[in-house]
Amino acid sequence: MINRGSEKISCEEVEDLVYRYDSFDLAAAVAMLDPVFSERVCVYVSLKEGGPLGLERIRAAMESAGVAKHKHPRAADRRRRHAPHQGRQD
């Protein structure tokens, strides 16, 4: 749960909203410290091959879907998806 001011924001809800866009393979919404509101929404995403990442693109899509602005991420970061560990390779 992310506490933004007096609002409680579900990480799972934000992640579900991000998954609506087929550019993303994985998403994780987390709290970031905010000097005014205590916490704010940040998303870490793993892109599908060739998928574009843009915070403004995510926020614009959420706005057009009618998602409340306090649930929009204020930051986004792309992470590479790692291959599963294959054990020791000698």
Phi, psi and omega in degrees: 000134178256129180257099179254101185064235177264002181268138174256125183242127180282125176300318181299321179296316179296317178299317178299322178294320179294322181295345177297338183261121190286008175282343189253133179270316179223151177213143175221120177266133181223165177272137171246147177295141178224128183293338182262311187257009181079303178221159174220166183275134172228142176239138170253130183231152170247125184273146169290162181309125175076002181285139179277150175241134174200122179302316181296326178294317178296314182294321179295320179294321178294320179296317180293336177275357177084019179286135180303139185299329181291348177265352179290138177294144176262350178208152176217146179220138180265137177236144175280143176274124182273146174293149178301146180293130182262007183086185183291130179246099180267000000 
